[in-house]
Amino acid sequence: MIMNYWLIDPFMNDIDEIDRRILRALQIDSSRSTAAIAELVGVSQPACWRRVQRLRDTKIITREAVVLDREQLGFDAQVFALVKLSNIGRANLAGFAEKIRALPEVVECHVVMGAADFLVRIVTKDIHAYERFFFDQLSAIEGIQDVTSCVALSEIKPATGLPL
């Protein structure tokens, strides 16, 4: 018997296969009614409702959001920027994080290991708007030593869900 050890998570001991099916269904379309999800996963509506409430109460479901098509909304440029901070910048990580969170063009920011300190995903109307954003806002943040920008040409696998 082959075990998929990467699927075993000690923090998810209380999650059974029904919970996983519910979570998969919600990741695909969280606007479905509890009755529709219950029918899809093979449980009663009250049982499904209790399970969803427990998943919310335990913060496994942290929020529900609408996924927008950025290109249809005119955000044609998607840029991934590797940001390296100077020693002075590293001393003020909270200040950097606060400034990054305040920029609406920044849709994701992750601390990374390696040559850079952060991976930042930025969306703008076009590459010229990114250029303005870069010079006027991003590079103006105190403590940034270097920014390497990578323009995404297309998306191969956009996803919002986790591999349950």
C-alpha positions in Angstrom: 0.0 0.0 0.0 1.4 3.4 -1.0 0.9 6.2 1.6 0.7 9.8 0.5 2.5 11.2 3.5 2.2 14.7 2.1 -1.6 14.4 2.6 -1.2 13.7 6.3 -1.4 16.9 8.4 -1.5 16.6 12.2 -3.5 19.9 12.4 -6.3 18.4 10.2 -7.0 15.3 12.3 -10.6 16.5 12.8 -11.2 16.8 9.0 -12.6 13.7 7.4 -13.4 12.9 3.8 -16.9 14.5 4.0 -15.3 17.7 5.3 -12.8 17.6 2.4 -15.6 17.1 -0.1 -17.5 20.1 1.4 -14.3 22.2 1.2 -13.6 21.2 -2.4 -17.2 22.2 -3.3 -16.9 25.5 -1.5 -13.6 26.3 -3.2 -15.2 25.8 -6.6 -18.3 27.8 -5.8 -19.0 29.2 -2.3 -22.3 30.7 -3.4 -24.0 27.3 -3.5 -26.6 26.7 -0.9 -26.0 24.3 1.9 -28.7 22.1 0.5 -26.9 21.9 -2.9 -23.6 21.1 -1.2 -25.2 18.5 1.0 -26.7 16.8 -2.0 -23.3 17.0 -3.8 -21.3 15.4 -1.0 -24.0 12.9 0.1 -25.1 14.2 3.6 -28.2 15.7 5.0 -28.6 19.5 4.8 -28.5 19.9 8.6 -25.4 17.8 8.9 -23.7 19.8 6.1 -24.7 23.1 7.7 -23.2 22.0 11.1 -20.0 20.9 9.3 -19.7 24.2 7.5 -20.3 26.1 10.7 -17.6 24.0 12.5 -15.1 24.7 9.6 -15.8 28.4 10.0 -15.7 28.4 13.8 -12.3 26.6 13.7 -11.0 29.1 11.1 -10.4 26.5 8.5 -12.7 28.6 6.4 -11.4 32.0 7.0 -13.5 34.0 4.6 -15.5 33.7 1.4 -14.6 35.9 -1.6 -15.6 36.5 -5.2 -12.8 35.8 -7.7 -12.7 38.5 -10.4 -11.4 38.3 -13.9 -8.6 40.9 -13.8 -8.3 41.2 -17.6 -12.0 41.8 -18.1 -11.7 44.6 -15.6 -8.9 46.1 -17.5 -5.9 45.0 -15.4 -3.8 43.7 -18.2 -0.4 43.8 -16.5 0.5 41.3 -13.9 4.0 41.7 -12.5 5.9 39.6 -9.9 8.6 41.6 -8.2 11.4 40.2 -6.1 12.2 42.8 -3.4 15.4 42.9 -1.4 15.7 45.1 1.6 18.8 46.8 2.8 20.0 46.2 6.3 18.2 49.4 7.4 15.0 48.1 5.7 15.2 44.7 7.4 15.3 46.5 10.8 11.9 48.1 9.9 10.0 45.1 8.5 6.8 46.2 10.1 7.0 49.6 8.4 7.7 47.9 5.0 4.7 45.5 5.5 2.5 48.4 6.5 3.4 50.4 3.3 3.0 47.4 1.0 -0.5 46.6 2.5 -1.5 50.2 1.8 -0.8 49.8 -2.0 -4.0 48.6 -3.8 -1.9 47.4 -6.8 -0.1 44.9 -4.6 -2.5 41.9 -4.4 -0.1 39.5 -2.7 3.1 39.8 -0.8 5.1 36.9 0.6 8.3 36.6 2.6 10.7 34.3 0.7 14.1 32.7 1.2 16.9 33.2 -1.1 18.4 36.3 -2.8 15.3 38.3 -2.3 13.3 39.0 0.9 9.8 39.3 -0.6 7.8 38.2 -3.6 5.2 40.7 -4.5 2.4 40.2 -7.0 1.2 43.5 -8.6 -1.6 44.2 -11.0 -2.0 47.4 -13.0 -3.9 48.5 -16.1 -0.9 48.2 -18.4 2.9 48.1 -18.3 3.1 51.9 -18.4 0.9 52.0 -15.2 3.3 49.5 -13.6 6.3 51.8 -14.6 4.6 54.7 -12.8 3.7 52.5 -9.8 7.3 51.3 -9.7 8.9 54.7 -9.7 6.3 56.7 -7.7 5.4 54.1 -5.1 7.3 50.9 -4.9 10.9 52.1 -5.3 10.1 55.1 -3.0 9.6 52.8 0.0 12.5 53.4 2.4 14.8 50.5 2.9 14.4 48.8 -0.5 17.8 47.9 -1.9 16.8 46.1 -5.1 13.7 45.2 -7.1 13.7 42.6 -9.9 10.4 42.7 -11.9 9.1 39.8 -13.9 6.2 40.6 -16.2 3.8 37.7 -16.6 2.8 37.1 -20.2 0.0 34.7 -19.6 -1.4 32.5 -16.9 -1.1 28.8 -17.3 -2.8 27.7 -14.1 -4.6 30.4 -12.1 -6.0 28.9 -8.9 -7.5 30.0 -5.6 -8.1 26.5 -4.1 -5.9 24.2 -2.1 -5.2 20.6 -3.1 -7.5 18.8 -0.6 
